[in-house]
Amino acid sequence: MAIRTRYRLLTDGNTRASEGGSFYPDIMTLPIQRFRFSEPPLEYYLTQKDIDRPDLLMYRIYSTSEFDDIIFWLNGLPYISEVAIGTKILLPARQDLEDFFLENQV
């Protein structure tokens, strides 16, 4: 099974990787506005450890680290390294993340 990242949810843009190459994905086409919570998300306050190793946070919560970029976009956090300790984020149910990927994969 392929790793699930935001790039699997993007459509191609107008810029090619090289002459005759494939198109780069257009990051502005991420359908984050379509994300739906079927149950209340977990309110979580980031620690320094979470900021240093967000992959471990995702693994602890979801048993996989592949949802990190979607979680950060959903919470309006483009760069986890620039987030302050104690920042509250919402962690949706794993099924909501699974459904989002299933419904929006291009």
N, C-alpha and C positions, 0 to 999 in steps of 0.2 A: 504494500500500500504506500502511495506517495505521501510525503510529508505535507501537512496542510499549513499553508501560509497565506498571507493576504495576496500574494502574487498569483495564486490560483483563482482568485476572485476578480482579477482585473482584466479589462479588455485591452487589446493592443492600441498603442498610441500611433502617432504619425512619424516618429523618429526611428530610423533603422540602426541596428547595432553596428553594421558596417555596410558598405555598398553591396546590395543584393542580399544582405543578411536579414534576420528576423527583426520584427519591430519590438521596441522596448514597451513594457506594459505602462499604461497611463495610470499613475497612482491616484489621480482624481476620480477614477471610475470605481473605487472601492465602495460597495453599496452599504456602508455602515449604517445609513439611515434606515435600512430595512431590518436591522437587528430587532428582535422582539424578545422580551422577557416573559416566559410562561409562569415564572414564579419569582418572588422577590430575590434580588441578588444579595450576595454576602457583602457587607460593608467591611472593608479591610484597610488598615492603616499600615503603610509601608515602613519597614525598618531599613537601616543601612544595609543589612545583609540582603534584603529583597532588591534594593537598588543596585548593589554590586553583582548579584547573581539572580536576576529575574527568572532565569530558566529553572532554578531550584524551587522558587515560589510556585511557578506553574506546575512543576512536577508534584510538589507536595499537595496542591489543591486538586489537580486534574489527572495525576498519574501519567502525564506527558508534558513536554515543554513546548509543544508546537502551537499552542494557542496564544503565546505571549504577544505577538504583534497585533492580533485582533483585540485582545484585552486592552492594550495601550491605546489603540485608536478609538476604541469604544469609550475610553475614559479621557480622551483628548490629550494624551501624553505622547507626543511624537518621539521624545528622547528620554528614556528612563534615567539616564545618567544626570539629567538636569532637574530631577524631581527632588523635593525636600523630604527629609525624614518626617514621618507623620502624615504625609499626604494620603487622603482617603481615596480609595478606588472601589469600584463595584466589580465583583466577581460573579458573573452569571452562572447559572447551572450548566453543567457539562452538556446536557441534552440540548440546551438552547444554542450552545456553540456548534454542536454537531448538526443541528437543524439549519443553522445559518450557512454552514459550508455546503450542505447538501442542496439547499434551495438556490444558492447564488454562484456555484462553481461554473466557470465558463469553459 
